């Protein structure tokens, strides 16, 4: 019979990078919230006053791309970081070690929550920014 132990070992190495990337995505989400607040309070007015629609369009594209990535990547990373520890956790349960399963489930749920929270920030910022920049560009046209 073919042994897939090597596959399980390789997948387990993906958990730390997925968790670090997830934490980085959460930090980007917090940063992007601050940028959006400044954008709404002052930045859009300054862009309107500058009267350069091409510059506003380029800025909108960059910020919308970042929001779109933020809406998509963290939930995927959260899903990865959810599924990876569940395999060893379920195996530990089969070996009579429910404490290891509890630890794996805690990690899995925490990763899910972080991924969804960061993704929601990206989704909301993307929707708001699209509206803000559409209104701005209509006024500048």
C-alpha positions as CSV (number, residue, x, y, z in Angstrom):
1,X,0.0,0.0,0.0
2,X,1.2,3.5,-0.9
3,X,2.1,5.6,2.2
4,X,1.1,9.2,2.2
5,X,2.9,10.2,5.3
6,X,5.2,12.4,3.3
7,X,2.1,14.3,2.0
8,X,0.9,14.9,5.6
9,X,4.3,16.1,6.6
10,X,4.6,18.5,3.7
11,X,1.1,20.0,4.3
12,X,1.9,20.5,8.0
13,X,4.8,22.8,7.0
14,X,2.3,25.1,5.3
15,X,0.5,26.0,8.6
16,X,3.1,28.5,10.0
17,X,3.4,30.5,6.8
18,X,-0.4,30.5,6.4
19,X,-0.8,31.8,9.9
20,X,1.9,34.5,9.4
21,X,0.4,35.6,6.1
22,X,-3.0,35.7,7.9
23,X,-1.6,37.9,10.6
24,X,0.0,40.1,8.0
25,X,-3.3,40.4,6.2
26,X,-5.0,41.5,9.4
27,X,-2.3,44.2,9.9
28,X,-2.9,45.3,6.3
29,X,-6.7,45.5,7.0
30,X,-6.1,47.7,10.0
31,X,-3.7,49.9,8.0
32,X,-6.2,50.1,5.1
33,X,-9.0,51.1,7.5
34,X,-6.8,54.0,8.7
35,X,-6.0,55.0,5.1
36,X,-9.7,54.9,4.1
37,X,-10.6,57.1,7.1
38,X,-8.0,59.7,6.0
39,X,-9.1,59.3,2.4
40,X,-12.8,60.0,3.4
41,X,-12.0,62.9,5.7
42,X,-9.4,64.7,3.7
43,X,-8.0,62.8,0.8
44,X,-10.9,62.9,-1.6
45,X,-11.4,66.6,-1.1
46,X,-7.7,67.2,-1.9
47,X,-8.0,65.1,-5.1
48,X,-11.1,67.0,-6.1
49,X,-9.3,70.3,-5.5
50,X,-6.3,69.2,-7.5
51,X,-8.5,68.6,-10.5
52,X,-6.5,65.8,-12.0
53,X,-8.9,63.0,-12.9
54,X,-6.1,60.7,-14.3
55,X,-4.2,60.9,-11.0
56,X,-7.5,60.1,-9.1
57,X,-8.2,57.2,-11.4
58,X,-4.8,55.7,-10.9
59,X,-5.0,56.1,-7.1
60,X,-8.5,54.5,-7.2
61,X,-7.3,51.5,-9.1
62,X,-4.4,50.9,-6.7
63,X,-6.6,51.2,-3.6
64,X,-9.4,49.1,-5.1
65,X,-7.0,46.4,-6.1
66,X,-5.6,46.3,-2.5
67,X,-9.2,46.1,-1.1
68,X,-10.1,43.3,-3.6
69,X,-7.1,41.3,-2.6
70,X,-7.9,41.9,1.0
71,X,-11.4,40.6,0.5
72,X,-10.2,37.4,-1.2
73,X,-6.9,36.3,0.2
74,X,-7.5,36.3,4.0
75,X,-10.5,34.0,3.9
76,X,-8.5,31.5,1.7
77,X,-5.6,31.7,4.2
78,X,-8.1,31.2,7.0
79,X,-9.5,28.2,5.4
80,X,-6.0,26.7,4.9
81,X,-5.1,27.4,8.5
82,X,-8.4,25.8,9.5
83,X,-8.1,22.6,7.6
84,X,-4.4,21.9,8.1
85,X,-4.5,21.4,11.9
86,X,-7.7,19.4,11.8
87,X,-6.0,16.3,10.2
88,X,-3.5,15.8,13.0
89,X,-6.2,16.8,15.5
90,X,-8.5,14.1,14.3
91,X,-5.7,11.6,14.3
92,X,-4.9,12.5,17.9
93,X,-8.5,11.8,18.8
94,X,-8.2,8.4,17.3
95,X,-5.2,7.8,19.5
96,X,-7.1,8.8,22.6
97,X,-5.6,12.3,22.9
98,X,-8.6,14.7,23.0
99,X,-6.5,17.6,24.3
100,X,-4.6,17.7,21.0
101,X,-7.8,17.8,19.1
102,X,-9.1,20.6,21.3
103,X,-5.9,22.6,20.6
104,X,-6.2,21.9,16.8
105,X,-9.8,23.0,16.8
106,X,-9.0,26.2,18.7
107,X,-6.3,27.1,16.2
108,X,-8.6,26.2,13.3
109,X,-11.5,28.4,14.6
110,X,-9.2,31.3,15.4
111,X,-7.7,31.2,11.9
112,X,-11.2,31.1,10.4
113,X,-12.3,34.2,12.4
114,X,-9.2,36.2,11.5
115,X,-9.5,35.3,7.8
116,X,-13.2,36.3,7.7
117,X,-12.6,39.5,9.7
118,X,-9.9,40.7,7.4
119,X,-11.9,39.7,4.3
120,X,-14.9,41.6,5.6
121,X,-12.8,44.7,6.0
122,X,-11.6,44.3,2.4
123,X,-15.1,43.8,1.1
124,X,-16.5,46.8,2.8
125,X,-13.6,49.1,1.9
126,X,-13.9,47.9,-1.7
127,X,-17.6,48.7,-1.9
128,X,-17.2,52.1,-0.2
129,X,-14.2,53.1,-2.3
130,X,-15.9,52.2,-5.5
131,X,-18.7,54.5,-4.6
132,X,-16.4,57.3,-3.4
133,X,-14.2,57.3,-6.5
134,X,-17.1,57.0,-8.9
135,X,-18.7,60.1,-7.3
136,X,-15.4,61.9,-7.3
137,X,-14.7,61.1,-11.0
138,X,-18.2,62.1,-12.0
139,X,-17.8,65.4,-10.2
140,X,-14.4,65.9,-11.9
141,X,-15.7,65.1,-15.4
